[in-house]
Amino acid sequence: METKVVESYINEFEVYLGQLDEDERKDVLEFYREFIIDAKLDTSDKIINELGTPKHLARKVLTDYSIKMSEEDYQNVDNGNIPTEQKAKKNVRMIWLIILGLFATPVAIPFAVVLLIMLAVVVGMAIFGVLLFVFLVALSAILGIGAIFVGISVITQSFATTLFYVGGGLIALGIDFFLIPIVIAMFKWFFQVVVIFFRWIGKKLLYGRKRPSKEDKNNA
């Protein structure tokens, strides 16, 4: 029988499940409502001792959900037609949920702090690398275009000088156009490596851990 304590816990739990769609949210809420009632967790302390606070439980549920969706490459979102940018945003959210989930697990807090520092260093290096690359590309493009104009300006004086400057400018621009897609592909690959690493960490330390599952309930 559902009591006010159970109702209060479930209602607060629902607030933190906004990432799930309506059917998934209802399924999760019904499962935990039945689990709490069947386990006779009739006080707030008993529920929290078993499941954690509503916010912490929601973090773990959303972490499991995000890891599963990421593994499936978000094929269940818009029939797999989700844009690359949205996939990246969801993967970033998954990484953040994993970190929050680790902070919600007392024994994993030191590891979470180390991961957070590592992530900050990696993000800082990535930002620095992007800015440096943009600066070098912009500089070489300016120099390349400038060389072309210099070459054209002296065409009446020395055709060889014109070929030298125009050729050098075109080579500089060509290198830029050649390198840009390669560097973008490298950053995408590096991001995927980070996603896979955090997904692995989440599965090892958080996925399905310290919270009941439907299999557990069916076997009880």
N, C-alpha and C positions, 0 to 999 in steps of 0.2 A: 504493500500500500504506500502510495506516495505521500510524504509528509511535506510540511512547509519548508523544512530544512533541505530536503531533496529538491523541491521546486525552486528554492532560492539558488542552490548550487547550479542546477541545470540552466536556469535563466541567465545567470552570470556567465556560465560556460558558453552559452549560445552567442553572447555579445562578441566574443573573441573569434568566432568561426566565420567571419565575413568572407574569407577567401573561398570557402566551399560553396557550391551551388545549392539550391534549395533542397533537392532530393538527397544529396550527400549529407547536408547539414541535419536534415530530419533523421536520417539513418543513424548518424553518429550520436545525436541527442537521445534517440530512442534506445540505442544500445547501452549507453552509460546510465540512463535512467533505470533500465531494467537491471543492470548490473548492481547498482547501488541498492535497489530494493531487494533483489535476491540475496545479496551479501549481508542484508540487515545492517547497513551502515546508517544508523538512525540519528547520529549527531554530526555536527559540522566537523568536529575534531576527527572522528572516525573516517569520514569521507576524505578529508585532507590528508590524513596519515596513509590512506590507501592509494589515493589518486593524485594528491597534490592539490594546490589551489586551482580554481577554474582557469586562471590565466596560464599557469604552468602546464596544466593538462592540454589546454588548447594549443599551446606552442608545440607540444610533443605530437599532437594529432596533425597539426598543419605541417610539421616537419616531415612526418611519415608521408603525408599526402604529397608534399612538394617533391620529395625524393622519388616516390613512385611515378609521378607525372614526368619528372625530368628523365628518369630511366626510359620511359615510354616515348620520350621526345615530344611530349604534349600532343600525341596523336588523338587523345580524347577531347581536345579543345578545338572547336570549330572544324571537326572532322579532319584534323591534321593540317588545316590551312592557316595556322597561326603564323603571322609574319616573324621574320628573324628577330626584329627589334623587340617584339613582345616575348619571344622565347628568352632573349637575353635578360629582359627585366624580370621574368619569372625565375630564371636561374639565379640572378642576383638576390631576389627575395628568398629563394631556397637557402642560399649561403647564409643570409642574415638570420633566417629562422633556425638554422643549425647552430649558429653561434649563440642565439638566445636560448635554444634548447639546452645547450651545454651549460650555460650560466644557470639554468633552472635545475640542473642536476648537480648537487653539492660536490660529489666526488670528481666531477669533470670540470669544475670551475678553474683550477690552475691550468688545465689543458686549454680551456676556452680563452684564457688570458693570453697564453702563448700564441694561439691561433689568431686572435684578434690583432696582436702586435705584428705577426707575420703578414697578415692580410693588409694591414696599414702600410707596411714596408713595400709589399708587392704593388699595391695600388699607387703609392707614391712614386715608385720607380717607373711604373707604367705611364703615369701622367707626365713625368719628366721625359721619358722616352718619346712620347707622342709630341710634346711641345718641342723637343729638340729636333725631331724629324720634320715637323711642320716648318720650323725655322730654317733648317737646311734646305728643304725643298723650295721654300719661298725665296731664300737667298740665291740658290742656283737658278731659279726661274728668272729672277730679276737680272742676274748676271748674264744669263743666256739671251734674254730679250735685249738687254743692253748691248751685248756683243753683236747681235744681228743688226741693230740700228747703227752701230759704229761701222760695221762692215759696209752697209749700204751707203753710209755718208761718204766713204772714201772710194766708192766704186769708180769715180772719174779719175782718181789719182793713181790707184794701184789695184788692178783686178785680183792679183794674188793675195793682197792684204784683205780684200773683200771676201774672197773664198775662205781665208783663214778664220776671220772673225765670224762670218755667217755659219761656216761649218762647225766651229766651236760652240756657237750658241745653239745650233740645232742638236748637237750631240748632248749638251747639258739638258735641254728640254726633253730629249728622247730618254735620257737616263731617268729623269724625274717620272715620266709616264710609265717607264718600265718598272721602277722601284715601288711606286705607290701601291699597286695591287698586291705586290709581293709582301710588303710590310703590313698591309691591312690583313692579308691572309695569315701572316705570322701572329698578329695580335689576336685574331679570331681563334687560331689554334691554341695559343697560350691561355686564352680565356676558357676554352673547353677543357684544357688540362686542369685548371683551377676548379672548374665545376665538377669534374670527375673526382678530383681529390676530396673536395668537401662532401660530395655525395657518398664517397667511400667512408669518410669519417662519420658522417651522419648514420650510415647503415651499421657501422661497427659499434657506435656508442649510444645511438638514440633510437634507431628504427625498431619499433615494436618493443622496446625495453621498458621495464618497470611500469607497464600499464596493461590492463587485461585486453585480450583479443577475442574475437568471436570464436576462434578455435578453442581457446581456453574455456569459454563459457559453454560451448557445446560438449566439451569433454568432462565438464564438472558433474 
